[in-house]
């Protein structure tokens, strides 16, 4: 059955092209009501030599930030704010609390604020912390329960004891294991073998998140801080978080509050992965039960040969190592392909991971699954 082609709305098409091309499309008519919308787009996207943009005026920027929230949906507002920071130097405006209150909070804004943390005047820091807390609360709302459920489920199955107390019995597995002892006359099962959950006298897994805080990794730092705080709330695992650039900072004492973790970072600067690996090696008490997650693009500014040798020694000790090239919502990250290939040859899987996949990633790591196979199952490209 054929269908008639839909009639093209020429006026709507011309309107879209005019708004897209701006003043470069003066030959296309613009509805009178669209003039404010075109000015809002033009302030950001018109050629800067022809337009003054936001002109560094705080009142003008505040008005523009309000306009984009009026004309566009939230997802588009976030993109335009990010573009404004890159194209118009909006970062300096964020040092004013009045300006900061006008911006719609998102992960990229948090990353920008963290990069400005050391420059921020005291009058702005309280406002910045409120903005960061708003974003962190939203991320925790979305990500905390999936991570807790995935990790707890894997831990419950990762270790069993065969002489459980009554309150430790895993009844489902016990019944399955004893079906052959079913007594028809009594309509019951004789539990000859009892299977229980592991006794949690100590953490079942030690997790170390080692996070590159160089500028290119900014969104990854935000997500990693939230996940670290959630993992720290799970008593069955021991969690430590370390951030690094050319120096190493252990933020584990701050894990009770992910906002404190974030403000403990210092985005930007160089990268010394070898130094970070050396520090983290000193934290490892039980290599066979340790999951080490390095979140870095692997661009090494220090001793690359020593970094690779140290990574080999960590693998040889029995640690489970994973290199996340990015932990954010973007596509394929930029990373050092040579170092990633060398890591892969050592048995350290290297791939990017979106935040929604991270809970399942940690669950698979706790079960000691093949992480390269896990990535392939989840359509994630692995560096080779």
C-alpha positions in Angstrom: 0.0 0.0 0.0 1.6 3.3 -1.1 1.4 6.4 0.9 1.4 9.9 -0.5 4.5 12.0 0.2 4.1 14.5 3.0 3.8 18.1 1.9 6.8 20.1 2.9 6.1 23.2 5.0 8.3 25.7 3.1 7.8 28.5 5.6 8.9 26.2 8.5 11.9 25.0 6.4 13.0 28.6 5.6 12.6 29.6 9.3 14.9 26.8 10.4 17.6 27.7 7.8 17.4 31.4 8.7 17.9 30.6 12.4 20.7 28.2 11.6 22.6 30.5 9.3 21.8 33.7 11.1 22.7 37.0 9.4 24.4 35.1 6.6 20.9 34.3 5.3 19.5 37.8 5.0 17.7 36.7 1.8 15.4 34.5 3.9 12.5 36.1 5.7 12.4 35.9 9.5 9.1 36.1 11.3 8.9 39.1 13.5 8.5 37.1 16.7 11.7 35.2 16.0 14.0 38.3 16.2 14.8 37.8 20.0 15.5 34.1 19.3 17.9 35.0 16.4 19.7 37.5 18.6 20.2 34.9 21.3 21.7 32.4 18.8 23.7 35.1 17.0 25.3 36.3 20.3 27.0 32.9 20.5 27.3 31.5 17.0 27.6 34.4 14.6 31.1 35.1 13.3 32.8 37.0 16.1 34.4 39.5 13.9 31.0 40.6 12.7 29.2 40.4 16.0 30.2 41.6 19.4 28.9 38.4 21.1 28.2 38.8 24.8 30.9 41.5 25.0 32.0 40.5 28.4 29.2 42.4 30.1 27.9 40.6 33.1 24.3 42.0 32.8 24.3 41.0 29.2 25.5 37.5 29.9 23.0 37.1 32.7 20.2 38.2 30.4 21.4 35.8 27.7 21.5 32.9 30.1 17.9 33.6 31.0 16.9 33.8 27.3 18.3 30.5 26.3 16.4 28.8 29.2 13.3 30.5 27.9 13.7 29.5 24.2 15.3 26.0 24.4 14.9 22.7 26.3 17.3 21.8 29.1 19.5 19.5 27.0 20.1 22.3 24.4 20.7 24.8 27.2 23.5 22.7 28.5 25.2 22.5 25.1 24.9 26.2 24.5 26.4 27.0 28.0 29.3 24.7 27.2 29.8 26.4 23.8 29.7 29.8 25.5 32.4 28.8 27.9 34.6 27.6 25.0 33.9 30.4 22.5 33.2 33.5 24.6 35.3 33.0 27.7 32.4 32.6 30.0 34.6 31.0 32.7 35.7 34.4 34.1 32.1 35.4 34.5 31.5 32.4 36.7 33.7 33.9 39.3 30.8 36.2 40.2 28.1 34.6 42.4 25.3 36.6 40.7 26.4 35.1 37.4 26.7 31.6 38.8 23.1 31.7 39.9 22.0 32.3 36.3 23.6 29.2 34.9 21.8 25.9 34.6 23.9 23.3 36.6 25.3 20.3 34.7 28.3 18.0 34.8 30.3 20.3 32.4 29.6 23.3 34.5 30.8 21.5 37.6 34.0 20.5 35.8 34.5 24.2 34.9 33.9 25.4 38.4 36.4 22.8 39.7 39.0 24.0 37.3 38.4 27.6 38.6 38.4 26.5 42.2 41.8 28.0 43.1 40.9 31.3 41.4 37.5 31.7 42.9 37.0 34.6 45.4 35.6 33.6 48.8 32.3 35.4 48.0 31.7 32.9 45.1 32.8 29.7 46.8 29.6 29.1 48.8 27.5 29.7 45.6 29.7 27.3 43.6 29.5 24.6 46.3 25.7 24.9 46.2 25.7 24.5 42.4 28.0 21.5 42.6 25.9 19.9 45.3 22.8 20.3 43.1 24.4 18.4 40.3 25.9 15.7 42.6 22.6 15.1 44.3 21.0 14.5 40.9 23.8 12.2 39.8 23.5 10.2 43.1 19.7 10.0 42.6 20.2 8.4 39.2 23.3 6.3 39.8 23.5 5.3 43.4 20.9 2.5 43.6 22.0 0.8 40.4 25.5 0.7 41.7 24.6 -0.6 45.1 22.3 -3.3 43.7 24.9 -4.4 41.2 27.7 -4.6 43.6 25.7 -6.1 46.5 24.3 -8.8 44.2 27.8 -9.7 42.9 29.3 -9.8 46.4 26.5 -12.1 47.7 27.4 -14.5 44.9 31.1 -14.0 44.9 31.8 -15.9 48.1 29.9 -18.7 49.9 30.4 -20.7 53.1 29.4 -24.3 53.4 28.8 -24.2 57.2 26.4 -21.2 57.5 24.6 -20.1 60.6 20.8 -20.1 60.2 20.7 -16.3 59.3 23.5 -16.8 56.7 21.7 -19.5 54.7 21.1 -18.8 51.0 17.8 -20.7 50.8 17.4 -20.6 47.1 20.8 -22.2 46.4 20.4 -24.6 49.3 17.1 -25.9 48.0 18.5 -26.3 44.5 21.6 -28.2 45.8 19.3 -30.6 47.8 16.5 -31.4 45.3 17.8 -35.0 45.1 17.0 -35.4 48.8 13.3 -34.6 48.4 11.2 -36.9 50.6 7.9 -37.6 48.9 6.3 -39.1 52.0 7.0 -36.0 54.0 6.8 -33.5 51.1 10.0 -31.9 52.2 13.6 -31.6 51.3 16.4 -32.8 53.7 19.1 -30.2 53.5 22.1 -32.4 53.5 24.2 -29.5 52.1 23.7 -26.0 53.3 25.0 -23.1 51.3 25.4 -19.7 52.9 26.4 -16.2 52.0 30.0 -15.3 53.0 30.6 -14.1 56.5 31.5 -10.5 56.2 34.1 -10.2 58.9 36.1 -8.2 56.5 35.5 -6.5 53.2 35.1 -9.0 50.3 36.8 -6.7 47.8 39.3 -3.8 48.0 38.5 -1.2 45.3 41.0 1.5 44.4 39.9 4.3 42.0 42.9 6.2 40.7 41.7 9.2 38.8 43.7 11.4 36.4 42.7 15.0 37.2 44.3 16.6 34.1 42.0 19.1 32.3 40.9 16.6 29.6 39.5 14.2 32.2 37.3 16.8 34.0 33.9 15.1 33.5 35.4 11.7 34.4 36.6 13.2 37.7 33.0 14.3 38.5 31.5 10.9 37.8 34.3 9.0 39.6 33.9 11.1 42.7 30.2 10.3 42.9 30.7 6.6 42.3 33.6 6.5 44.9 31.3 8.0 47.5 28.6 5.4 46.7 31.1 2.5 46.9 32.4 3.8 50.2 28.9 3.5 51.6 28.9 -0.3 50.9 30.3 -2.0 53.9 31.2 -5.2 52.1 33.9 -3.4 50.0 36.8 -1.2 51.0 37.1 1.8 48.8 39.9 4.2 48.3 40.1 7.1 45.8 43.3 8.8 44.7 43.6 11.7 42.3 46.7 12.8 40.5 48.3 15.2 38.1 52.0 15.8 38.8 51.3 15.2 42.4 49.2 12.5 44.1 46.4 13.3 46.6 44.5 10.6 48.6 40.9 11.8 49.0 39.7 8.6 50.8 39.1 10.5 54.1 36.6 12.8 52.3 34.5 10.0 50.8 31.5 10.6 53.1 30.7 13.6 50.9 31.3 13.6 47.2 31.2 17.4 47.1 34.2 17.5 49.5 35.9 15.0 47.2 35.3 17.2 44.2 36.6 20.3 45.9 39.6 18.3 46.9 40.6 17.9 43.3 42.6 20.4 41.3 41.8 20.1 37.6 44.4 20.9 35.1 48.2 20.6 35.0 50.4 17.8 33.9 50.2 14.0 34.3 52.5 11.6 36.2 50.8 8.2 36.0 53.9 6.4 37.2 54.0 8.3 40.5 50.2 7.6 41.0 50.7 3.9 40.4 53.6 3.8 42.8 51.5 5.4 45.5 48.6 3.0 44.9 50.8 0.0 45.0 51.5 0.9 48.6 47.8 0.8 49.4 47.4 -2.8 48.3 47.1 -5.3 51.2 45.3 -8.2 49.4 46.3 -8.2 45.7 44.1 -11.2 44.8 41.0 -9.4 46.2 41.9 -5.9 44.8 40.2 -4.2 41.9 42.3 -1.4 40.6 40.6 1.1 38.3 42.8 3.6 36.6 40.7 6.4 35.0 43.1 8.2 32.6 43.7 9.0 28.9 47.2 7.4 29.5 49.1 10.5 28.2 52.1 10.1 30.5 54.2 13.2 31.3 56.6 11.4 33.5 58.7 8.3 33.0 56.6 6.2 30.5 58.9 3.1 30.5 58.8 3.0 34.3 55.0 3.5 34.3 54.6 0.4 32.0 57.0 -1.7 34.1 55.1 -0.8 37.2 51.8 -1.7 35.6 53.3 -5.1 34.7 54.4 -5.7 38.3 50.9 -4.8 39.6 49.3 -7.3 37.2 51.9 -9.9 38.2 51.0 -9.5 41.9 47.5 -10.7 41.1 45.6 -7.5 41.1 42.7 -7.1 38.8 43.4 -3.9 36.7 41.1 -2.0 34.4 42.0 1.2 32.5 39.0 3.5 31.8 40.0 5.9 29.1 37.0 8.1 30.0 34.1 7.9 32.4 31.6 10.3 30.8 28.7 10.5 28.3 30.8 11.4 25.3 31.9 9.1 22.5 35.4 7.8 21.7 37.9 9.7 23.8 41.3 10.9 22.9 44.0 8.7 24.5 47.6 7.5 24.0 47.1 4.5 21.7 50.6 3.2 22.2 50.3 3.0 26.0 46.8 1.6 25.7 48.1 -1.2 23.4 50.9 -1.9 25.9 48.4 -2.1 28.8 46.3 -4.5 26.7 49.3 -6.7 26.1 49.7 -7.0 29.9 46.1 -8.1 30.2 44.8 -4.7 31.4 41.6 -4.0 29.4 41.4 -0.4 28.2 38.1 1.2 27.1 35.8 4.2 27.7 32.7 3.7 29.9 29.5 5.7 30.2 28.2 6.3 33.7 25.2 4.1 33.2 27.4 1.1 32.4 29.7 1.6 35.4 27.6 -0.3 38.0 27.5 -3.4 35.7 31.2 -3.0 35.1 32.0 -3.1 38.8 29.7 -6.1 39.3 31.5 -8.0 36.5 34.9 -7.1 38.1 33.8 -8.4 41.5 32.7 -11.6 39.9 36.2 -11.7 38.2 34.8 -12.0 34.8 36.8 -11.4 31.6 36.4 -7.6 31.3 37.3 -7.6 27.6 34.5 -10.1 27.0 32.2 -7.9 29.1 33.1 -4.8 27.0 32.4 -6.7 23.8 29.0 -7.9 25.2 28.1 -4.3 25.9 29.3 -3.0 22.4 32.2 -1.1 23.9 35.3 -0.8 21.8 38.4 -2.0 23.5 41.8 -0.5 22.8 44.3 -3.1 21.4 
